Amino acid sequence: MIVNEHIEDYINSLAGDIPEELDRLEKWALDNKVPIIRKPMQSLLAFLLKERNPRNILEIGTAIGFSTLLIEHYAPCDAKITTIEKVEMRLKHARKNLKDHPNITLIEGDALEKLEMLSTNHTEGYDFIFLDAAKGQYMSFLNSIRKLISDKGILVTDNVLLEGSIAESKFSIERRDRTIHKRMRDYLYELTHSEDFMTVVLPVGDGVALSYFNKNGGDA
Ligand SMILES: C[S@@+](CC[C@H](N)C(=O)[O-])C[C@H]1O[C@@H](n2cnc3c(N)ncnc32)[C@H](O)[C@@H]1O
């Protein structure tokens, strides 16, 4: 936890209730140790979806479909949601949880390959992308994301502060975590220093990067 626990508990106590179906799924995920978005990220996503009204949404990292259904709940009712997951243990639950939702398309397989495939086939850009998959791969997804995101679209990346360790020198990071530490720093540097993304990093949950895509950089 990045923010003082006491403060985070208080902020969470202000968050509104989620629908019963989502509440049940959240409890199931927590009981079964499935890593899903926590309250602060849920509230931020809800806010962004209501404010931006995206019509074409892409999620990378479905797990059992909790965040997918939360996104569906707060997005406009005619929004189309595409979500990608590769692990069978998660997919078997995602298929069941998402099957009665015709506006949600579950793509099964490695996002690296599936994003590349989508970027060659997909003509309409995604105006909202939620990235919540393997943290060490974020940088490798970015090329495809650039092709897939629509101009003025938003990219929301979860877990970017690595429980605060991102701010530590690489020498104080355990050797086995150094690769992920470097990759995440490179990813955040790229998002915050490239012409086409305008990015703010916030200490919400485990850290979130909000990136606004502007194809023409500062010119438009
Ligand atoms: C943190 S969980 C996602 C949680 C979900 N967004 C939620 O809040 O309900 C990350 C998921 O990304 C999946 N994942 C990681 N790397 C992936 C990849 N390269 N392609 C597809 N899925 C991937 C993992 O299997 C895992 O289920």
The ligand as an SDF file (V2000), in Angstrom:
LIG
                    3D

 27 29  0  0  0  0  0  0  0  0999 V2000
   -3.9160   -8.4350  -12.1050 C   0  0  0  0  0  0  0  0  0  0  0  0
   -4.6610   -9.6640  -13.0540 S   0  0  0  0  0  0  0  0  0  0  0  0
   -6.0010   -8.8460  -13.8500 C   0  0  0  0  0  0  0  0  0  0  0  0
   -7.1100   -8.5260  -12.9130 C   0  0  0  0  0  0  0  0  0  0  0  0
   -8.3460   -7.9940  -13.5940 C   0  0  0  0  0  0  0  0  0  0  0  0
   -8.0420   -6.8820  -14.4660 N   0  0  0  0  0  0  0  0  0  0  0  0
   -9.3320   -7.5530  -12.5400 C   0  0  0  0  0  0  0  0  0  0  0  0
   -9.0440   -6.5530  -11.8660 O   0  0  0  0  0  0  0  0  0  0  0  0
  -10.3810   -8.1880  -12.3690 O   0  0  0  0  0  0  0  0  0  0  0  0
   -3.5730   -9.8300  -14.3990 C   0  0  0  0  0  0  0  0  0  0  0  0
   -4.0230  -10.8690  -15.4160 C   0  0  0  0  0  0  0  0  0  0  0  0
   -3.2810  -10.6710  -16.6160 O   0  0  0  0  0  0  0  0  0  0  0  0
   -3.0410  -11.9370  -17.1880 C   0  0  0  0  0  0  0  0  0  0  0  0
   -1.8830  -11.7850  -18.0700 N   0  0  0  0  0  0  0  0  0  0  0  0
   -0.6110  -11.4870  -17.7180 C   0  0  0  0  0  0  0  0  0  0  0  0
    0.1670  -11.3950  -18.8090 N   0  0  0  0  0  0  0  0  0  0  0  0
   -0.6380  -11.6260  -19.8750 C   0  0  0  0  0  0  0  0  0  0  0  0
   -0.4100  -11.6920  -21.2750 C   0  0  0  0  0  0  0  0  0  0  0  0
    0.7970  -11.4960  -21.8080 N   0  0  0  0  0  0  0  0  0  0  0  0
   -1.4640  -11.9710  -22.0730 N   0  0  0  0  0  0  0  0  0  0  0  0
   -2.7050  -12.1720  -21.5630 C   0  0  0  0  0  0  0  0  0  0  0  0
   -2.9750  -12.1320  -20.2430 N   0  0  0  0  0  0  0  0  0  0  0  0
   -1.9530  -11.8760  -19.4170 C   0  0  0  0  0  0  0  0  0  0  0  0
   -2.7660  -12.8370  -15.9860 C   0  0  0  0  0  0  0  0  0  0  0  0
   -2.9710  -14.1910  -16.3190 O   0  0  0  0  0  0  0  0  0  0  0  0
   -3.7670  -12.2990  -14.9710 C   0  0  0  0  0  0  0  0  0  0  0  0
   -4.9630  -13.0360  -14.9770 O   0  0  0  0  0  0  0  0  0  0  0  0
  1  2  1  0
  2  3  1  0
  2 10  1  0
  3  4  1  0
  4  5  1  0
  5  6  1  0
  5  7  1  0
  7  8  2  0
  7  9  1  0
 10 11  1  0
 11 12  1  0
 11 26  1  0
 12 13  1  0
 13 14  1  0
 13 24  1  0
 14 15  1  0
 14 23  1  0
 15 16  2  0
 16 17  1  0
 17 18  1  0
 17 23  2  0
 18 19  1  0
 18 20  2  0
 20 21  1  0
 21 22  2  0
 22 23  1  0
 24 25  1  0
 24 26  1  0
 26 27  1  0
M  CHG  2   2   1   9  -1
M  END
$$$$
